[in-house]
């Protein structure tokens, strides 16, 4: 088994076609087929189902692909750090819960590169998808939070996905709302004060656990709840319906504008203000690429901890 064969495998899996992969690799289709048959003989498994509509991975092939991505990804990271590079476009992706500071850090990182030479991706998505994306190496880094409520369950999920959590900072929870909200000028806001306004929450998919919620107090009984899929919709609901959400208090006016406020959440005996531990996840024992290292540096700068 060679790194070249692993590269071929990754391109075939991406294009779902031996012909398209051969064109992308600048080689003949028979030579590519031969290389894959040789790899299958060595591994003792069948990697692809071949049909009239292209190729699909077998169950064994899908499992092997995860290891191939990890191994070849680390090879590319080593080349990027110590090699002379090549003509291929380097890929870098981040998956994150809905944090404007994570997007701002991505923007500041991307500005440092000739983007015609890279394939960058930023994915604001559900918590489970953040974990899945990093586990399958769709993204190199994931940004999320832990707290006393979700720490045990999230720890198990991260461990089973082969991920490790890297602490960035701790913060108390804040109420995030529009500047025209009746409570926007309060010095702190209690759960009781919020009862007449809709609580906004990011959708986490069907059958999702409370532990995957991006907001604290996810198990509380709310008289009004509206779920949204993206940050722009969430901001519109704050203005249109005087909605609010509970967040880290770290917002980026450069991206979200200056029409929003964060007010400290005032806890009580029934509704405790849980410390939110902001951090990022990577594959366990993985070597961050140079781009990944720069992204983490920008994250720290945006959070004021650089």
C-alpha positions in Angstrom: 0.0 0.0 0.0 1.4 3.4 -1.0 0.4 7.0 -0.4 -0.2 7.3 -4.1 -2.8 4.6 -4.0 -4.5 6.3 -1.0 -4.6 9.5 -3.0 -6.2 7.7 -5.9 -8.8 6.2 -3.6 -9.7 9.6 -2.2 -10.2 11.1 -5.6 -12.3 8.2 -6.8 -14.5 8.4 -3.7 -14.9 12.2 -4.3 -15.8 12.0 -8.0 -17.7 8.6 -7.8 -16.1 7.7 -11.2 -12.9 6.1 -12.4 -13.0 8.1 -15.6 -13.4 11.4 -13.9 -10.8 10.5 -11.3 -8.4 9.5 -14.0 -8.9 12.8 -15.8 -8.3 14.7 -12.5 -5.2 12.7 -11.8 -3.8 13.0 -15.4 -3.5 9.3 -15.9 -5.2 6.6 -17.9 -8.3 4.9 -16.6 -6.9 1.4 -17.1 -3.8 2.4 -15.0 -6.1 3.7 -12.2 -8.2 0.6 -12.3 -5.1 -1.6 -12.1 -3.8 0.4 -9.1 -7.1 0.0 -7.2 -7.3 -3.7 -8.0 -3.7 -4.1 -6.6 -4.7 -2.3 -3.4 -7.8 -4.5 -3.0 -5.8 -7.6 -3.4 -3.3 -6.4 -0.8 -6.1 -5.5 1.7 -8.2 -8.5 0.9 -11.4 -6.5 0.6 -13.5 -5.0 -2.2 -13.4 -1.2 -2.0 -16.0 -0.2 -4.7 -19.2 -1.3 -6.2 -18.9 -0.7 -10.0 -22.1 0.1 -11.9 -23.4 1.9 -14.9 -23.9 5.1 -13.0 -20.4 5.2 -11.5 -18.9 3.7 -8.4 -19.9 3.6 -4.8 -18.0 2.5 -1.7 -18.7 -0.9 -0.2 -19.1 -1.1 3.6 -15.4 -2.2 3.9 -14.4 0.6 1.5 -16.3 3.3 3.5 -14.6 2.1 6.7 -11.1 2.0 5.1 -11.7 5.5 3.6 -11.8 7.0 7.1 -8.4 5.7 7.9 -7.1 6.6 4.4 -8.3 10.2 4.9 -6.6 10.5 8.3 -3.3 9.0 7.0 -3.2 11.0 3.8 -4.3 14.2 5.6 -1.4 13.9 8.0 0.9 13.3 5.1 -0.3 16.5 3.4 0.1 18.4 6.7 3.7 17.2 6.9 4.3 18.3 3.3 2.8 21.7 4.0 5.0 22.2 7.1 8.3 20.7 5.8 8.0 20.0 2.0 8.3 22.2 -1.0 4.6 21.9 -1.8 3.0 21.0 -5.1 0.4 22.1 -7.6 -2.6 20.6 -5.8 -5.0 22.8 -4.0 -4.7 22.4 -0.2 -8.0 21.9 1.6 -9.0 23.3 5.0 -12.4 23.3 6.7 -13.9 24.4 10.0 -17.2 23.2 11.4 -18.7 25.3 14.2 -21.7 25.9 16.3 -23.3 29.3 15.5 -20.5 31.6 16.7 -19.8 34.9 14.9 -16.3 34.9 16.4 -15.5 31.6 14.8 -16.5 33.0 11.4 -14.5 36.2 12.1 -11.4 34.1 12.9 -11.9 32.2 9.6 -12.2 35.4 7.6 -9.0 36.8 9.2 -7.2 33.5 8.6 -8.3 33.3 4.9 -7.1 36.8 4.2 -3.5 35.7 4.8 -3.6 33.3 1.8 -3.9 33.3 -1.9 -7.3 31.7 -2.0 -6.9 30.6 -5.6 -4.5 28.0 -4.3 -6.7 26.7 -1.5 -10.2 25.1 -1.0 -11.5 26.7 2.2 -14.8 25.7 3.9 -16.6 27.2 6.9 -19.7 25.3 8.1 -22.0 26.7 10.8 -24.0 23.6 11.6 -25.6 21.4 14.3 -23.5 20.1 17.2 -23.7 16.5 16.0 -22.5 17.6 12.6 -19.5 19.5 14.1 -18.5 16.2 15.7 -19.1 14.1 12.6 -17.3 16.5 10.3 -14.1 16.5 12.3 -14.3 12.8 13.0 -14.5 12.0 9.2 -11.9 14.7 8.4 -14.4 16.7 6.4 -13.2 19.6 8.6 -9.9 19.8 10.4 -11.2 21.8 13.4 -14.6 22.0 15.1 -15.7 24.8 17.5 -18.2 24.1 20.3 -18.7 24.5 24.0 -18.9 22.4 27.2 -20.6 23.1 30.5 -21.4 21.2 33.7 -24.7 20.0 32.2 -23.4 18.5 29.0 -19.8 17.8 29.8 -20.1 14.1 30.7 -22.3 13.2 27.6 -20.3 15.4 25.2 -17.1 13.8 26.6 -18.4 10.4 25.7 -19.4 11.5 22.2 -16.1 13.1 21.5 -14.2 10.1 22.8 -16.2 7.6 20.7 -15.6 9.8 17.6 -11.8 9.9 18.2 -11.7 13.6 19.1 -10.1 15.6 21.8 -11.3 19.0 23.2 -8.9 21.9 23.5 -9.9 24.6 26.0 -9.9 28.3 24.9 -11.7 30.2 27.5 -14.5 30.2 30.2 -17.4 32.6 30.2 -20.7 33.2 31.9 -23.9 33.0 30.0 -25.6 36.2 28.6 -28.9 37.1 27.2 -28.6 38.0 23.6 -31.3 40.3 22.2 -32.1 43.3 19.9 -31.1 46.8 21.1 -34.8 47.8 20.9 -35.9 44.9 23.1 -37.7 46.1 26.3 -35.0 44.4 28.4 -32.0 45.6 26.4 -31.0 48.4 28.9 -31.2 46.2 32.0 -27.9 45.6 33.9 -28.8 41.9 34.2 -31.8 39.7 33.2 -33.4 36.9 35.2 -35.3 33.9 33.8 -38.5 35.3 35.3 -38.1 38.5 33.3 -37.8 36.5 30.0 -41.1 34.5 30.4 -43.1 36.9 28.2 -40.7 36.7 25.2 -39.9 33.9 22.8 -36.8 31.9 23.5 -34.8 31.3 20.3 -32.9 28.1 19.9 -30.8 26.6 17.1 -32.3 23.5 15.5 -30.3 20.3 16.3 -32.1 17.8 14.1 -34.7 15.1 14.8 -34.3 13.0 17.9 -31.5 15.3 19.1 -30.4 15.2 22.8 -30.7 18.1 25.2 -26.9 17.7 25.6 -26.4 18.8 22.0 -28.1 22.2 22.5 -26.1 25.3 21.9 -27.8 27.2 24.7 -27.7 26.6 28.5 -31.0 25.7 30.3 -32.0 23.6 27.4 -34.2 21.4 29.6 -36.2 24.3 31.0 -39.9 24.8 30.3 -40.4 27.8 28.0 -43.8 29.2 27.3 -42.6 30.3 23.8 -39.9 28.6 21.8 -38.8 29.2 18.2 -36.1 27.1 16.5 -34.0 28.4 13.7 -31.3 26.9 11.4 -29.0 29.8 10.9 -27.7 32.9 12.6 -29.2 35.4 10.1 -32.7 34.1 10.8 -32.1 34.2 14.5 -31.2 37.9 14.4 -34.3 38.6 12.3 -36.5 36.9 14.9 -34.9 39.0 17.6 -35.9 42.2 15.9 -39.3 41.0 14.6 -40.6 39.2 17.6 -38.4 40.5 20.5 -36.9 37.1 20.8 -33.8 36.3 22.8 -31.3 33.5 23.2 -28.8 32.5 25.9 -25.2 32.6 24.6 -21.6 33.1 25.6 -21.8 36.9 25.3 -19.0 36.9 22.7 -20.4 38.6 19.6 -18.7 40.2 16.5 -20.2 43.6 15.6 -18.2 43.5 12.3 -20.3 40.6 11.1 -23.6 40.9 13.1 -23.8 44.7 13.2 -24.3 47.0 16.2 -28.0 46.5 16.6 -27.7 43.7 19.2 -26.9 43.6 22.9 -25.7 41.0 25.4 -26.8 41.4 29.0 -25.6 39.2 31.9 -27.9 36.4 32.8 -29.0 36.6 36.4 -29.4 33.1 37.8 -31.5 31.9 40.7 -32.0 28.7 42.7 -33.8 27.0 39.9 -32.0 28.4 36.9 -28.2 28.4 37.5 -25.8 30.3 35.3 -23.6 27.5 34.0 -20.0 28.4 33.0 -19.6 27.9 29.2 -16.2 26.5 28.3 -15.4 27.6 24.7 -13.0 25.4 22.8 -12.2 23.5 19.7 -12.0 19.8 18.8 -9.5 18.0 16.6 -8.8 14.3 15.8 -7.0 12.7 18.7 -3.2 12.9 18.4 -3.5 14.7 15.0 -1.0 17.2 13.8 -2.6 20.5 12.9 -1.7 21.9 9.5 -0.1 25.3 9.2 -3.5 26.7 8.2 -5.1 25.1 11.3 -2.5 26.6 13.6 -3.2 30.0 12.1 -6.9 29.6 12.5 -6.5 28.7 16.2 -4.3 31.8 16.6 -7.0 33.9 15.1 -9.6 32.3 17.3 -7.6 33.3 20.3 -7.2 36.8 19.0 -10.9 37.2 18.4 -11.6 35.9 22.0 -9.0 38.3 23.4 -6.7 35.6 24.7 -3.9 35.7 22.2 
